[in-house]
Amino acid sequence: MSAQLQEGSVTTIYGKRWSVEMADLSRTLDRLAVAIIFIAITAAFHLHYVLTVGDWDFWVDWKDRQYWVTLAPIILIFFPAAVQNVLWSNFRLPIGGTLCVAALTIGVWISRTFGFELWSYFPLSLVWPATMIAGGLILDAVLLLTGNWFFTAVIGGMAFGLVFYPVNWPIMAPYRLPMEIMNSLVSVGDYIGYAYTRTATPEYLRFIERGTLRTFGGHSAVVSAFFSGFVCILTYMVWWWIGGALSRVVTIPNRLKFAMGMPEEKVVRAEQQA
């Protein structure tokens, strides 16, 4: 906030008089608070995403048309819904969704670059993260245009689940191309996964595309996307409420003050009125 009027060492900002030093200190503390909050959202959201979606977003050969398409949007909408409530209800800022997915995108790229490529020598073509910005932009746009959390849940939540696979398809398409390796037909993504094996205890289980979605004419990605969008509506509503509940300031009366010799609030008020 730039100073509007300066008189020596005193400045007036939005009708209130501040010393120049205190105004500069206040701006510095605001910048530090914003940076700390952004880092906290990045760390918490990244930990939440890694522990839930995990391998389906780590490896290119795990990015299937069933579990990845279904789980990723459902898990991704948790934090945007909660942060949207806080920023919209208290500051009328429709930026919660974009803020969260941008923070997560920065976090996962740092993790994949330093933790997977530089530390463990996995190529980025095997561990690139999904693109998520489009869903956050849609959530914020619907909230801005409607101003209502329910319509944001129904319209934005469904769109959040539906757009995930299409916006990632331009990146995914080259890894879906077929190739023949040792008389076996595999995709480019599968071959990269075969060349760079992962180990675990007792063994690494590759759990992708298992189920009966093939009975829907082979359109497993479409069915998974619509199911994910429907669940995103419900999870958005739940986490919108959680965001409001966690950001509500609640005070608890201190019952020990009287026992420690301090007067009760009723006595203090009576003395002040007298």
C-alpha positions as CSV (number, residue, x, y, z in Angstrom):
1,M,0.0,0.0,0.0
2,S,1.7,3.2,-1.1
3,A,1.5,6.2,1.2
4,Q,-1.1,8.8,0.2
5,L,0.2,11.7,2.3
6,Q,3.5,12.1,4.0
7,E,4.3,14.7,6.7
8,G,7.9,14.3,8.0
9,S,8.0,10.9,9.8
10,V,4.2,10.5,9.8
11,T,2.2,9.0,6.9
12,T,-1.6,8.7,6.3
13,I,-2.8,5.4,4.8
14,Y,-6.5,5.1,4.1
15,G,-7.4,7.7,6.8
16,K,-5.1,6.4,9.5
17,R,-1.9,8.0,10.6
18,W,1.2,5.8,10.8
19,S,4.8,6.5,11.4
20,V,6.9,5.8,8.3
21,E,8.9,3.1,10.1
22,M,5.8,1.3,11.4
23,A,4.1,1.5,7.9
24,D,7.2,-0.1,6.3
25,L,7.3,-2.8,9.0
26,S,3.7,-3.5,8.5
27,R,4.2,-4.0,4.8
28,T,7.2,-6.3,5.4
29,L,5.2,-8.4,7.8
30,D,2.4,-8.7,5.3
31,R,4.8,-9.9,2.6
32,L,6.3,-12.4,5.0
33,A,2.8,-13.7,6.0
34,V,1.8,-14.1,2.4
35,A,5.1,-16.0,1.6
36,I,4.7,-18.3,4.7
37,I,1.1,-19.0,3.9
38,F,1.9,-19.9,0.3
39,I,4.8,-22.2,1.4
40,A,2.5,-23.8,4.0
41,I,-0.2,-24.5,1.3
42,T,2.4,-25.9,-1.1
43,A,3.8,-28.2,1.5
44,A,0.5,-29.4,3.0
45,F,-1.2,-29.9,-0.4
46,H,1.8,-31.7,-1.9
47,L,2.0,-34.1,1.1
48,H,-1.7,-34.7,0.8
49,Y,-1.5,-35.4,-2.9
50,V,1.5,-37.7,-2.7
51,L,0.0,-39.8,0.1
52,T,-3.3,-40.3,-1.7
53,V,-2.8,-40.3,-5.5
54,G,0.9,-41.4,-5.2
55,D,2.0,-43.7,-7.9
56,W,-0.8,-42.9,-10.4
57,D,0.8,-39.4,-10.8
58,F,4.4,-40.4,-10.2
59,W,5.0,-42.6,-13.2
60,V,4.0,-42.1,-16.9
61,D,3.1,-45.8,-17.3
62,W,0.7,-45.6,-14.3
63,K,-1.3,-42.7,-15.8
64,D,-4.1,-44.9,-16.9
65,R,-7.6,-44.2,-18.1
66,Q,-9.3,-45.5,-14.9
67,Y,-7.6,-44.9,-11.5
68,W,-5.6,-41.8,-12.5
69,V,-8.5,-40.1,-14.1
70,T,-10.8,-41.0,-11.2
71,L,-8.7,-40.4,-8.2
72,A,-6.6,-37.3,-9.2
73,P,-9.4,-34.8,-9.6
74,I,-11.2,-36.0,-6.4
75,I,-8.1,-35.6,-4.3
76,L,-7.1,-32.3,-6.0
77,I,-10.4,-30.5,-5.2
78,F,-10.0,-30.8,-1.4
79,F,-7.7,-27.9,-0.7
80,P,-9.1,-25.5,-3.4
81,A,-12.6,-25.9,-1.9
82,A,-11.4,-25.1,1.7
83,V,-9.1,-22.2,0.7
84,Q,-11.9,-20.8,-1.6
85,N,-14.2,-20.6,1.4
86,V,-11.6,-18.7,3.5
87,L,-10.6,-16.2,0.8
88,W,-14.1,-15.7,-0.6
89,S,-16.0,-15.4,2.7
90,N,-13.5,-13.1,4.4
91,F,-11.9,-11.2,1.6
92,R,-14.1,-11.7,-1.5
93,L,-11.1,-13.0,-3.4
94,P,-12.0,-15.7,-6.0
95,I,-8.5,-17.0,-6.3
96,G,-8.5,-20.0,-3.9
97,G,-8.6,-22.7,-6.5
98,T,-5.9,-21.2,-8.7
99,L,-3.7,-20.4,-5.7
100,C,-3.8,-24.0,-4.5
101,V,-3.2,-25.8,-7.8
102,A,-0.4,-23.3,-8.7
103,A,1.2,-24.0,-5.3
104,L,0.9,-27.7,-5.8
105,T,2.3,-27.5,-9.4
106,I,5.3,-25.7,-8.1
107,G,5.7,-28.2,-5.3
108,V,5.5,-31.3,-7.5
109,W,7.9,-29.9,-10.1
110,I,10.4,-29.2,-7.4
111,S,9.9,-32.7,-6.0
112,R,10.2,-34.5,-9.4
113,T,13.2,-32.5,-10.5
114,F,15.3,-32.7,-7.4
115,G,14.0,-35.8,-5.8
116,F,13.4,-38.0,-8.8
117,E,15.6,-36.8,-11.6
118,L,18.7,-35.4,-9.9
119,W,18.6,-37.6,-6.8
120,S,17.3,-40.9,-8.1
121,Y,18.2,-40.5,-11.8
122,F,14.7,-41.1,-13.1
123,P,14.2,-39.2,-16.4
124,L,11.5,-36.5,-16.4
125,S,9.8,-38.4,-19.3
126,L,8.9,-41.0,-16.7
127,V,8.0,-38.8,-13.7
128,W,6.4,-35.6,-15.2
129,P,3.5,-34.4,-13.1
130,A,0.0,-33.8,-14.3
131,T,-1.3,-30.4,-15.4
132,M,-3.9,-29.1,-12.9
133,I,-4.2,-25.3,-13.5
134,A,-7.3,-25.5,-15.7
135,G,-9.4,-27.0,-13.0
136,G,-8.5,-24.3,-10.5
137,L,-9.2,-21.6,-13.0
138,I,-12.7,-23.0,-13.7
139,L,-13.5,-23.2,-10.0
140,D,-12.5,-19.6,-9.5
141,A,-14.3,-18.4,-12.6
142,V,-17.6,-20.1,-11.6
143,L,-17.3,-18.7,-8.1
144,L,-16.6,-15.2,-9.5
145,L,-19.6,-15.3,-11.9
146,T,-22.1,-16.9,-9.6
147,G,-20.9,-15.7,-6.2
148,N,-22.5,-18.9,-4.8
149,W,-20.7,-21.9,-3.3
150,F,-23.5,-24.3,-4.3
151,F,-23.4,-23.4,-8.0
152,T,-19.6,-23.6,-7.8
153,A,-19.8,-27.1,-6.4
154,V,-22.3,-28.3,-9.0
155,I,-20.9,-26.6,-12.1
156,G,-17.3,-26.0,-11.1
157,G,-16.9,-29.4,-9.3
158,M,-18.3,-31.4,-12.3
159,A,-16.1,-29.4,-14.7
160,F,-13.1,-29.9,-12.5
161,G,-13.4,-33.7,-12.9
162,L,-14.2,-33.6,-16.6
163,V,-11.4,-31.4,-17.8
164,F,-8.6,-33.2,-16.0
165,Y,-8.0,-35.9,-18.7
166,P,-8.5,-33.6,-21.8
167,V,-6.0,-31.0,-20.6
168,N,-3.4,-33.7,-19.9
169,W,-4.0,-35.5,-23.1
170,P,-1.7,-33.4,-25.3
171,I,1.2,-34.3,-22.9
172,M,0.1,-37.9,-22.6
173,A,-0.6,-38.7,-26.3
174,P,3.1,-39.3,-27.3
175,Y,3.4,-41.9,-24.5
176,R,0.3,-43.8,-25.8
177,L,1.9,-44.6,-29.2
178,P,2.4,-48.3,-29.8
179,M,5.8,-49.8,-30.4
180,E,7.1,-53.4,-30.8
181,I,9.8,-54.5,-28.3
182,M,11.1,-58.1,-28.5
183,N,8.0,-59.2,-30.4
184,S,5.7,-57.6,-27.8
185,L,3.4,-54.7,-28.5
186,V,3.7,-52.0,-25.8
187,S,3.2,-48.3,-25.5
188,V,6.0,-45.8,-25.3
189,G,5.1,-45.1,-21.7
190,D,5.2,-48.8,-20.8
191,Y,8.6,-49.2,-22.4
192,I,10.0,-46.3,-20.4
193,G,8.7,-48.0,-17.3
194,Y,10.3,-51.3,-18.2
195,A,13.6,-49.6,-18.8
196,Y,13.6,-47.8,-15.5
197,T,12.3,-50.3,-13.0
198,R,11.1,-49.3,-9.5
199,T,11.7,-51.4,-6.4
200,A,9.7,-51.8,-3.3
201,T,9.0,-54.3,-0.5
202,P,8.1,-57.1,-1.1
203,E,7.7,-56.3,-4.8
204,Y,6.4,-53.5,-6.9
205,L,2.8,-54.1,-7.9
206,R,1.6,-52.3,-11.0
207,F,-2.1,-51.6,-10.3
208,I,-3.7,-49.9,-13.3
209,E,-6.9,-50.3,-15.3
210,R,-8.4,-53.2,-13.4
211,G,-12.2,-53.5,-13.4
212,T,-15.2,-53.9,-15.6
213,L,-15.2,-50.5,-17.3
214,R,-14.4,-52.2,-20.6
215,T,-18.0,-53.3,-20.8
216,F,-18.9,-49.6,-21.5
217,G,-17.8,-49.9,-25.1
218,G,-14.1,-49.3,-24.2
219,H,-14.7,-45.7,-23.1
220,S,-13.2,-46.2,-19.7
221,A,-11.7,-42.6,-19.5
222,V,-15.1,-41.0,-20.3
223,V,-16.9,-43.0,-17.6
224,S,-14.1,-42.4,-15.1
225,A,-14.2,-38.6,-15.8
226,F,-17.9,-38.3,-15.3
227,F,-17.8,-40.4,-12.1
228,S,-14.9,-38.3,-10.8
229,G,-16.9,-35.1,-11.6
230,F,-19.9,-36.3,-9.7
231,V,-17.7,-37.2,-6.6
232,C,-16.0,-33.8,-6.9
233,I,-19.3,-32.1,-6.4
234,L,-19.8,-33.9,-3.1
235,T,-16.2,-33.5,-1.9
236,Y,-16.3,-29.8,-2.8
237,M,-19.3,-29.3,-0.5
238,V,-17.7,-31.2,2.4
239,W,-14.4,-29.3,2.1
240,W,-16.1,-25.9,1.7
241,W,-17.7,-26.5,5.0
242,I,-14.4,-27.8,6.5
243,G,-12.6,-24.6,5.3
244,G,-15.2,-22.4,6.9
245,A,-15.1,-24.4,10.2
246,L,-11.3,-24.3,10.5
247,S,-11.2,-20.6,9.7
248,R,-13.8,-19.6,12.3
249,V,-12.3,-17.8,15.3
250,V,-13.6,-19.3,18.6
251,T,-12.8,-18.1,22.0
252,I,-13.0,-20.3,25.2
253,P,-13.8,-18.5,28.5
254,N,-11.0,-18.8,31.0
255,R,-12.5,-20.4,34.1
256,L,-9.2,-20.3,36.0
257,K,-9.0,-16.5,36.3
258,F,-11.3,-16.4,39.4
259,A,-9.4,-19.2,41.1
260,M,-6.1,-17.3,40.6
261,G,-7.5,-14.2,42.3
262,M,-8.5,-12.2,39.3
263,P,-12.0,-10.7,39.4
264,E,-14.8,-12.1,37.1
265,E,-15.8,-10.1,34.0
266,K,-19.2,-9.3,35.6
267,V,-17.5,-7.7,38.5
268,V,-15.1,-5.7,36.3
269,R,-18.0,-4.4,34.2
270,A,-20.0,-3.4,37.2
271,E,-17.0,-1.5,38.6
272,Q,-16.4,0.3,35.3
273,Q,-20.1,1.3,35.0
274,A,-20.0,2.6,38.6
